Amino acid sequence: MATYIALCNFTDQGIRNVKDTTKRADAVMEAAKKFGANMTQIYWTVGHYDLVAIIEAPDDKSATAFTLAIGVAGNIRTQTLRAFSKEEMNGILGKLA
């Protein structure tokens, strides 16, 4: 499974309904399964981003479909980063000439 880090900000709708944010997070964690994904962690943060989520998905298409489905709900906007473990990075570095 590939790992993705989603950096999220509340939309106007999301912040108006912030009291439901933990309930929405539970629903999103459950919805991830529909895409073959797993949201392993979610953190509410202070600073430039309101939330940071760690997502595992079988491929980029599944991860993208999942984050688009989250966005359609209208509560957050995401920036998603593909993350590599130390082992994955060593494999990438091994391809360098």
N, C-alpha and C positions, 0 to 999 in steps of 0.2 A: 504494500500500500504506500502510496505517495503521501507526503505530509505537506500541508498548506497552513499558512498563518493568515488569518483574516483580520485586518485592521478595520474597525467599524466606528461609524459615527451615527448618532441618533438623527433621524429626520425630524421635522417639526411635529409630525404625527407621533413619532416614537417618543419624543420628550414629553409631549402632552399626556401620553399614557405610560410614563416611566414607572408608575407603581406596579405595572404588570410585567416589567422587564424580566423578572426571574421566571415567571410562569411562561412567558414567550420563549425564553431560553430552553426550558424543558420541552416545549412543543417542537422547537427547531431541532433539538437533539434527537427527538423521535422521528421527525421528518427526514433527517439525514439518511436513515435506513432505506428510504424509498429510492435513493440515488446510489446505494451501495457504499455510502460514506458513513463516517463516524466522527461526530464532533466530540473529541476527547476532553477538551477543557474550554472553559469560557471564563474570562476575567473582566470585571468592570474596572475601568482604569480612570485615572485623573491625568489630564494633560491633553495632548493633541487628539487622542482617540478616546472614545467612550467605552469601547469594548475591544478585547482581543480574544480571538478564538483559535484553537488548534483543531484542524480538521484532517482526517485521513480519508483518502478516496483512492479507488483503484486506478484512476487516470485523470488527465486534465479535463476531459469532456464531462466526466461525472462530477468533478469538483466545480466546474463552471456552471453546470446545470443546477447544482445544489445552491450555489451562491446567488444565481439569478432568481431561483425560487424564493430565497430569503428576501431578496430585494423587492420582488413583486408585492410582498406583504406591506411594504411601505414604511416600515419602522426604522430601518437602518440602511445606510449606504456602506458598501464594503470596498476595500482594496485587498486583493488576495495575492499572497506571495507564495511561490513554490519554495519549500524548505528542504534542505538536504542534510541527512545525518552524517556523522563523521565517516561511517563506512561508505555511504553513497559518494561523499566528496572524495574519499580516497580512490574509488573506482573512476571518478571523473578525472582526477589528477593522473591516474595511471594511463590515461589515453593521450596525455600530452607527450609531445616528442622531445 
